Amino acid sequence: MCSSDLLCVIFMVGCAQLLIALAGLARYAAAIPIAVVEGMLCSIGLMIIVKQFPSFFGFADKVTAKEFYQFVLSIPQFAQGLTFPVFLTSAVTLVALFVLGGLQKKVRLLQILPPQLLAVVLGTVLGLGLNLGSMNNGKFLISIPAGLSMHFSMPDFAGLLARRDLWYAVAMGVIMLTMIDGVESLATAMAIDRIDPYRRRSSPNRVLLAMAISNVASSLVGGLTIIPGGVKSKANIAAGGRTLWANFTNSICLIIYIAVGYQLINLIPRGVLASVLLYTGWKMCEPAVWRHVAHVGRDQLIVFTFTVLVTVATDLLIGIIAGVVAKYFLNLLLCRRAAATLNDEKASDFTNMVNFFRNPVARTSMEDRILHLYLDKPLVCFNSMKIDEVLAKLPDDIRGVHLHLQTEVSIVDHTSCEALHYLVESTAESSVPVTVIGLDKMRRLSAH
């Protein structure tokens, strides 16, 4: 399959994503458990870290490592082959990042000028002083071609239509890329929501709609598929970005830098960039993240750790699927324990397996303009979005919603509990506040 055929595939992937978004199906991404999302974020941080060591040390030979474990096993080789001036520049930059990052909340200037920017300037000046541009044929510095290239490639739909031998491969490529692109993108958006200082929630359908439009536009000018950048978003938040204008500003600045500021960018040592990414990756997987998940509960730590291990051993999509499956069986085990505690012989594994995907709202009633929703099934990440569907169709004249967790609700898992708390907090000041009744009667599995 040539590049023009690949552009056709990306175009069709964008069209498929557009149909999914317009049908409102992207909301089912909420079924991905929080522990899996946080595990995915941690895995991305670990993968970022290990891939920066060649540039950080100034390793001049060819890097043959491709997988996570290969990069880990190659760290001694990278360290032995270091170029001292590059390593010194990288190390000073990394130390500056941690020192300035620790002072950011205390020093007003660091809230205006991000630590990353100051550290990059420091590392660039040091690199100029050590004359890194003259070493290794200038390969220790970032290299961006002069100006913007005006050579655009167009997808060859007519040529692909004539190649019947490629139709099956194209169909499989569209299906797989739509799944991988969609799941990874929506999971990344959910992961960024977890570190948003204002605890806002992204709209899955809007995320996928933006992805679809971007993929279609990218394919028409010879670009590859688009995936929301977890690293960029994390760096954006750390630098003080709070609204969508931060993304817009980031994009405009990238275009300006590449068009007219490429000569300044080419002065930045690769080791300095590696230090910034090391710092960003560390923030995504530092011990505080693991302690937080452990505080939520040992069961969540198991799912989190399993997701991390599978992701770094395989890839992001398989890690997400493995984490979701692990969470599914964990919820099944918790339901069995709850049934044993209540001596409920009717709550079989098969019943719970089915109930995990059924609407937990058994019936509704209206009393004094208060809508009462009665739940009678386990409330887990796989069915909790059904409540959102009901709340999206609320009558106009109500003044509140009461969610009643009846005795049949054997468990409320972590993801659903977080969703309930968010629902209560986000509607507390609105004209239709939501109240959860019965949660206080359940036995908590952790102190979270």
BALUMDO-468275 format. One record per atom (N, C-alpha, C): x, y negated, z negated. Coordinates in steps of 0.02 Angstrom, whole numbers, plus 50000, padded with zeros to 5 digits. Layout:
BALUMDO-468275
XYZ ...
END
This chain:
BALUMDO-468275
500435005950000 500005000050000 500454993850000 500364989550050 500794983650056 500514977950013 500874972250013 500674966749970 499994963849990 499844963550055 499194960750077 498624965250055 498744971950053 498234976550028 498134975549953 498674974549917 498624973349844 498224967049830 498314961949872 497934955749864 497184957049874 497024961549920 496314963449930 496044966849868 496454971149838 496234974649777 496104969549722 496564964849713 496474959749660 495854955549673 495734954049736 495124950249753 494494954149733 494484960649749 493904964749732 493834965649656 494404966049621 494384966449548 494064960149519 494244954349547 493934948149525 493184948049537 492974950749594 492264950949610 491894955649561 492214961449545 491904966149498 491844963049429 492364959549408 492334956149343 491804950649342 491714947349399 491204942149403 490504945149393 490374950949424 489724954249416 489624956449344 490144959149313 490094961449243 489944955649197 490294950049208 490194944049166 489494941249174 489264940749237 488594937949250 488044942549222 488184949049218 487694953749190 487714953749114 488194950149085 488234949549012 488494955848977 488854960049014 489094966448985 489734965748946 490084960148953 490724959348920 490654958948844 490044957548819 489944957048747 490084963648711 490074969148748 490194975648717 490934976448697 491344971548713 492034971648689 492054970948613 491504968448584 491464967848511 491494974648477 491414980048515 491464986748486 492174988548468 492664984748490 493364986148473 493464984048400 493664988748356 493744987248285 494274982048272 494194978348217 494674973148199 495364976048187 495394981848154 496044984948140 496414986648204 496044988548257 496344990048321 496594983648355 496194978348350 496394971948379 497034969448345 497054969748279 497644967448243 498244971948257 498114978448266 498654983048284 498924981548353 498484979748400 498694977748467 499124971548464 498924966648423 499304960548417 499994961948388 500024966248337 500654968148306 501104971748356 500804976148397 501184979848447 501484975148498 501104970248520 501364965348567 501964961748537 501914959948473 502474956648439 503094961048438 503014967448423 503584972048421 503904972848490 503474973348542 503744974148610 504094967748633 503834962048613 504174955748629 504864955648599 504914957648535 505544957348499 506084961548532 505924967948544 506454972548568 506694970648638 506264967448678 506454965748746 506874959348751 506954955948694 507344949648695 508074950648677 508254956548651 508934957448626 509474956848679 509374959248741 509894958248792 510064950848802 509554946648810 509674939448819 509934936248755 509684938548697 509894935648633 510644936748622 510894942748637 511604944248627 512034941748685 511734940048741 512124938248800 512424944348833 512034949748838 512244955948869 512274954948944 512874955648972 512974953849043 512854959749090 512874965949065 512784971749109 512044972749126 511914977349172 511224978749192 510854982249136 510254980049123 509834983149071 509424988649104 509514994749081 509165000549110 508545002549070 508484999949010 507915001748967 507264998948996 506745002848991 506085000849014 505545001748961 505585007248925 505095008648873 505315005748806 504845005248759 504985002348694 505555006048658 505495012748655 506005016548619 506695015848652 506705015048718 507345014248753 507675007648734 507285002348727 507564996048705 507824996548633 507455000148590 507665000948520 508335004748517 508385010248555 508995014248554 509585010548586 509435005548628 509965001948663 510214995848625 509914994248567 510114988348530 510864988448512 511134994248487 511864994348474 512274992848536 512054995348595 512404993948657 512384986548674 511804983348664 511744976248677 512194972248630 512224974448567 512644970848518 513384971648534 513584977548556 514294978748572 514504974748634 514044973648679 514204970048741 514044962648738 513994959948677 513794952948671 514314948148699 514084942348720 514514936748739 514454931648683 515014930648647 514974926948583 514674919948590 514864915848639 514554909148643 513794909448651 513554914448690 512834915248699 512514917348634 512824922248601 512554924648537 512534919148485 513054915048482 513074909448435 512514904548448 512414902948511 511864898348530 511184901248510 511084907648525 510444910948509 510334911148434 510864912948396 510794913648324 510644906948291 510984901748312 510854895048284 510134892948299 509904894248359 509214892548378 508714896348335 508834902848325 508374907048286 508354904748213 508934903248184 508954900748115 508574894148110 508674889748159 508334883348159 507574884248163 507354889248201 506634890548207 506334892548140 506684897048104 506414899248040 506444893747987 506984889847987 507044884447939 506524878947952 506494876748015 506014871448032 505294873948026 505174880248044 504504883048037 504274883347965 504744884747919 504574884847848 504434878047820 504704872847852 504614865947828 504044862347864 503734865647913 503244862147955 502664859247916 502414862947866 501844860547828 502034855047778 502674854347764 502904849447714 503164843047746 503414843447807 503724837647840 503254835147895 503054828947890 502584825947937 502854826048008 503494824648017 503794824348083 503734831048120 503784836648081 503754843248112 503034845048132 502554841248109 501864842248130 501714838548195 502154833748212 502094830048274 502544833148328 503164834448309 503634837748354 503704845048333 503434849848371 503434856848351 504144859448340 504244863748290 504904866748278 505204870148339 504764873248381 505014876648440 505354871748488 505064865848496 505354860848541 506024858348514 506044856948450 506674854548420 507214859848424 507024866148412 507514871548414 507774872648485 507334871948535 507544872648605 508034867148624 507884860948602 508334855348617 509014856648584 509004858848521 509634860248486 510024865748522 509684871148540 510024876648575 510294874648642 509914870348678 510134868148745 510764863748739 510764859148690 511344854848680 511954859048661 511854863948617 512404868348598 512654872348657 512184874748699 512384878548758 512784874348807 512594867848814 512994863348857 513684862348829 513714861748761 514374860748729 514824866748737 514534872748737 514934878848745 515014880848818 514734876748863 514824877748936 514574884648959 513974886448937 513704892948955 513554893549030 513444887849063 513284887949134 513854890649178 514464890349152 515044892749191 515174900149180 514814903349137 514934910449120 514444914849158 514684920749177 514264925949209 513904923149270 514244919049309 513964915949369 513324912049356 513284909049297 512714904949279 512094908849260 512164915549252 511574919749237 511354919449165 511744916049123 511524915249053 511044909449045 510914905849100 510434900349098 509804902249137 509254899049119 508634899949157 508734897349227 508454900849276 508534898749346 507854898349380 507644892149397 507014891049432 507174887849500 506904890549555 507044887649621 506814880349625 507124876649670 506964869549678 506244868549703 505844864949664 505174863049687 504694868849691 504104867349714 503584872349722 503594875349792 503554881849795 503544885249860 502854884449891 502834882749954 502204881749989 502024887850033 502384893350022 502244899350062 501694903450028 501094903550057 500544907150029 500384913250072 500244918950038 500034924950072 499284925850064 498964928350116 498244929350115 498104936850116 497574939050081 497394946150085 497144947950155 497354953650180 497174955850248 496594960750244 495984958050240 495394962350233 495274966450296 495384963550354 495274967150417 495744973050423 496384971850406 496874977250409 496714982950362 496494981150301 496324986350252 495694990150274 495224986750303 494604990050326 494754995150380 495264993950419 495454998550473 495845004550447 496105004250386 496515009750358 496085014050313 495725018750342 495285023050303 495675027350254 496295028850270 496695032950225 496845029550159 496745022950156 496875019150094 496245017750054 495675019350081 495055017450048 494995020549978 495165027049973 495115030349907 495595027249857 496215026049879 496715023049835 496495016049813 496205012449860 495975005649844 495395005949794 494925010649805 494355011249759 494595013049688 495055017949683 495325019749618 495715013949587 496075010249629 496455004549604 496004999049576 495444997849611 494964992749588 494654994849522 494455001149517 494145003649455 494625003249397 495235005849407 495725006049352 495944999049332 496074994749382 496304988049367 495754983849333 495134985049354 494584981449321 494534983549248 494604990049235 494574992449166 495154989849125 495764990749152 496364988749114 496364981249103 496254977549157 496264970349155 495734967749107 495124970549112 494564968249071 494664969848997 494834976148982 494914978248912 495484974448879 496054974148913 496634970748884 496494963248874 496144960248922 496004953148918 495524951548860 494984955548855 494494954348803 494794955948734 495204961248731 495524962848667 496024957448647 496374954648697 496854949248682 496474943148656 495904941548687 495504935848664 495274936948593 495064943048577 494844944648508 495434944148460 496024946148482 496614945748439 496794938448425 496734934148474 496874927048464 496354923948418 495734926348422 495214923948376 495414925348304 495774930848293 495974932748225 496474927848195 496854924348237 497364919748211 497164912448223 496554911348247 496314904548256 496204901348186 496534895748172 496464892748105 495754890648089 495334889748139 494644887748127 494154893548131 494414899748140 494014905848139 493444905648191 493574902748249 493074902448301 493064909048340 492514910248374 492434916448413 492404914748487 492794918348526 492754917548599 492134921048625 491874918548680 491314921748713 491594926748764 491494933348753 491774938348798 491574937248871 490944935348882 490724934348951 491064928348984 491174923048945 491524917248973 492254918948987 492564922948942 493264925048954 493304929049019 492854933849027 492884938049087 492694934049149 492234929249142 492054924949199 492664920849222 493024918049173 493634914249190 494154918749222 494214924949196 494674929849225 494484931349298 493844932249310 493604933949376 493764928449426 493594922249408 493724916649453 494474915849465 494884916749412 495604916049419 495894921449464 495654927649457 495894933149499 495714932149572 495104929949585 494914928649654 495334923049685 495414917549647 495814911949672 496544913949681 496814917749632 497514919849636 497644924249697 497184928949711 497284933449767 497274929849834 496904924249838 496844920549901 497464916449917 497904915549868 498534911749881 499144916149869 499034922749866 499604927249860 499834928649790 499414927149739 499604928349670 499364934949644 499644937049587 499464943349556 498874942349509 498654947949478 498094947649432 498264943549371 497744940649341 497824936149284 497604939749220 498014939349167 497834941949101 497984936549050 497504935049005 497634930048953 498264931648914 498674926548903 499324927648871 499294927048796 499394932748761 499414932548689 499994928448662 500574929048696 501164925348675 501054917848683 500784915848741 500654908748754 500164905948703 499634909748690 499124907348643 499404906748573 499814911748552 500114911448486 500574905448480 500984904248532 501434898448531 501034891948532 500474891948569 500044886048573 499764884348504 499524889348468 499244888248401 499784885948353 500374889148357 500924887348313 501154880148325 501074877848387 501294871048405 500764865748388 500174867948364 499654863248345 499064862848391 499054867048443 498484867048490 497854869348455 497304865848466 496674867548431 496074868248477 496094865448537 495524865548582 495734868148651 495234868648696 495374870848764 495824865848801 495854859748777 496304854848808 497034857048801 497184860948750 497864863448741 498054868048799 497584872348821 497704876648879 497784872548942 497344867548950 497374863349010 498034859549012 498224856748955 498864853048952 499444857548967 499414863648939 499944868548952 500024869949026 499464870949061 499494872449132 499764866549173 499514860549158 499744854649194 500484853449183 500704854349121 501414853349106 501854858449142 501604864649147 501984869749183 502074867849256 501544865349287 501584863249357 502074857449365 502034852649320 502474846749323 503204848849313 503314853149263 503994855349248 504304858949308 503904863449338 504164867349395 504274862749455 503824857949464 503864853549523 504424848449518 504484845149461 504974839649457 505474840349399 505334844849352 505784845449295 506184851849293 506214855249350 506554861749351 507294861149335 507594855449350 508304854649336 508434854449260 507974851449222 508044851449149 507924858449121 507434862049150 507304868849127 507904873249139 508244872249195 508824876349212 509414875149167 509374870149123 509904869049073 509804873349010 509204876249003 509054880048942 509364887048947 509754889148898 510034895948899 509494901148889 509584906848922 509094912248913 509074914648841 509634914248807 509654916248737 509224911848693 509164905448710 508724900848673 507994902848682 507814904348744 507134906748758 507004913248721 507504917748721 507424924048685 507324922848610 507654917948582 507574916348511 506874913948496 506594909748540 505904907348531 505424913248533 505534917848580 505094923648586 505184928448527 505804929148502 505924933148442 505534930348383 505554923848375 505194920548321 504434921548328 504194920748389 503474921648402 503274928848389 503674933648413 503524940748402 503534942548329 504004939748291 504054941048220 503414938748184 503154933048202 502554930448171 501954934948185 501984938748239 501424943048257 501454949848222 502024951748195 502094958348165 502474958348099 502554952548067 502934952048005 502604956047949 502974957547896 502704961547840 502064958847811 501964952247813 501344949247786 500734952047823 500804953447887 500244956247926 500064963147901 500574967347888 500454974047863 500164973947793 500404969247751 500134968647683 499404966647684 499224962147731 498534960047737 498084965847755 498294969947804 497894975647825 497844980747768 498384981747732 498374986447675 497894983847621 497854977347613 497404974347563 496674975647583 496544975647648 495864977047671 495654984047652 496124988847656 495974995647638 496465000547670 496585006047636 497055011047664 496795013947729 496135014647734 495855017347796 496005012847855 495955006147844 496105001447898 496845001547915 497265002547864 497985002947876 498155008947919 497795014447908 497915020447949 497745019148022 497155016048034 496965014548103 497445009548134 497625004448096 498094999348118 498765002448138 499045006548093 499695009648106 499665014348165 499135018248169 499055022948225 499025019248291 498665013648292 498615009548353 499305006948373 499685004548324 500355001848338 500805007348366 500815013148334 501255018548356 501085021048426 500435021948440 500245024248507 500395019048559 500275012648543 500385007348592 501115006748611 501565006648562 502275005948578 502545012248611 502215018048599 502445024248630 502175025148701 501605021848716 501305022648783 501215015748815 500605013148811 500475006348836 499875003448800 499704997348817 499194993648780 498504996848785 498304998848846 497645001648855 497555008148818 498045012548823 498005018948787 497995017848712 498385012948689 498395011348617 497715009048593 497375004948632 496715002448614 496215008348611 496235012648663 495785018448664 495915022948605 496545024348591 496725028748535 496485025748468 496575019248460 496355016048398 495605016348390 495235015348444 494505015648441 494275022648423 494595027748453 494415034748437 494565036248364 495145033848339 495315034948269 494805031748222 494595025648240 494095022148200 493435025948201 493255028748257 492635032548264 492615038448216 493155042348215 493175048248171 493235046148098 493565040648085 493605038148016 492905036247991 492515032748032 491835031048012 491405037348002 491525042348043 491155048648036 491325051947969 491965051747949 492175054447885 491865050647827 491845043947833 491555039947779 490805041147773 490475042247829 489755043847827 489635050547791 490085055247805 490015061847772 490105061147697 490595057047676 490705055947604 490095052547572 489815047747609 489235044147582 488645048947575 488555053447624 488005058147621 488095063047563 488725065147550 488865069647494 488725066147427 488895059747423 488765055947362 488025055247348 487635054247401 486905053247394 486515059747398 486885065447407 486555071947416 486045071747473 486235068347527 485795067647585 485965073047635 485565078447635 485695084047680 485495082647752 485085077447761 484855075847829 485385072347870 485865069047836 486365065047871 486915069547898 486785073047952 487285077347983 487775073348024 488345076548041 488845073148083 488545071148150 488135075748178 487845074248244 487385068248240 486985067848185 486535062048177 486925055648174 487475055648136 487885049548131 488215047848197 488445053048232 488765051848297 488305048148344 487655049948342 487165046648384 486985039748357 486905039348290 486705033048259 487235027548266 487855029548274 488385024548282 488265020048343 487865022548390 487755018748452 487025016448460 486625017748409 485925015748412 485835008848379 485295005648398 485124999248367 484975000448293 485354997248248 485234998448176 484604995148150 484294990548189 483694987148167 483094991748178 482804994148123 482244998848127 481584995248140 481474989648105 480854985948114 480954978648094 480494974448114 480524967348097 479844965148071 479854959748032 479224956848009 479334949347998 478794945548000 478824938347990 478404936447929 478724933147882 478384930947821 478584923847806 478094919447805 478204912447788 478774909547831 478744911047897 479234908647947 479944911147933 480004916547893 480644919947883 480614926547920 481094927647966 481124933848003 481524938947963 481214944647949 481524950047911 481714955747958 482354957547957 482604963147997 482804968647949 482514974647959 482654980347914 483104985347950 483694986547922 484194990947952 484174997747918 484195003147958 484145009847929 484665014747958 485195012047987 485725016348014 486405013747993 486925017947994 487595015547979 487765009548022 488035004447991 488204998348028 488954998348041 489134999948103 489845000548121 489984996248182 490624995948201 490824991548256 490484993348321 490264999648328 489985001948391 489254999848401 488914997948347 488204996048356 488034989348325 488514986148292 488344979848258 488174974148307 488414974748370 488244969448418 487504969448436 487164974948419 486434975248430 486074969948389 486344968348330 486044963148289 486094956448324 486664955148355 486754948848392 486234948248448 486094953948481 485594953848534 484904951948508 484744954448448 484094952648418 484084945348399 484634942948368 484664936048346 484674931148405 484884933448462 484904929148521 484204927648548 483704931448525 483014930548549 482554928248493 482814924248447 482424921848391 481864917148413 481294917548381 480764912648395 480984905548376 480674900648406 480884893648394 480654890848327 480134893748298 479834890548239 480044893648173 480544897948172 480744901148108 481234896648071 481284897848005 481734893747964 482254897947927 482314904247948 482824908447917 482764915647939 483304919547928 483324926647945 483594930447885 483254935847865 483484940147812 483644947047841 484254949247831 484464955947853 484434960547792 484004965647794 483924970247738 484304976747752 484814978247712 485174984447719 484834989647675 484464994147705 484094999247668 484555005047648 484295009647609 484705015147583 484975019647638 484655019547697 484895023747753 485545020947782 485715014847766 486345011947791 486905014847747 487185020447768 487665024047726 488335020347721 488545017047775 489175013147773 489095006747813 489475001747793 489574995647832 490334995147841 490584996447901 491304996647909 491604989547909 492264989247908 492614982847900 492424977847954 492414980148017 492254975748073 491554972748065 491064977048048 490384974648040 490314970047979 490684971647925 490654967447865 490934960547880 491484960247917 491764953747937 491264949947981 490924953548025 490434950348069 489844947548029 489634951247977 489084948847935 489284942547896 489894942747868 490134936847831 490194930747877 490444931947937 490514926447985 489824923748003 489344928248012 488664926248030 488354921947975 488444924047913 488174920247856 488504913347851 489174913347856 489544907047849 489394902147906 489354904747967 489254900348025 488554897548029 488064900747996 487374898347999 487154894947935 487604894547885 487424891847820 487154884747825 487454880647868 487254873647875 486764872447932 486554877747965 486104876948022 485374877047999 484924876048046 484204876048030 483934883048021 484324888148043 484114895148036 484664899148001 484734898347935 485254902047900 485094909447897 485624913547896 485554920847892 485764923147823 485354927347792 485494930047726 485514937647731 486024940747700 486094947947699 485874950447631 485404955147629 485134957847567 485294965247563 485604967247508 485754974247497 486484975947500 486894971547526 487614972947531 487934973447462 487684969547414 487964969547346 487814976047309 487344980047334 487174986347301 487604992147325 487994990947376 488414996247404 489084996347369 489415002147368 490065002947335 490615000647383 491024995947360 491564993347401 492134998247405 492424998847465 492985003447475 493655000147463 493664993547457 494294990047443 494124983447409 494634979947386 494524973547352 494464967847401 494494969247465 494474963947516 493794960747517 
END
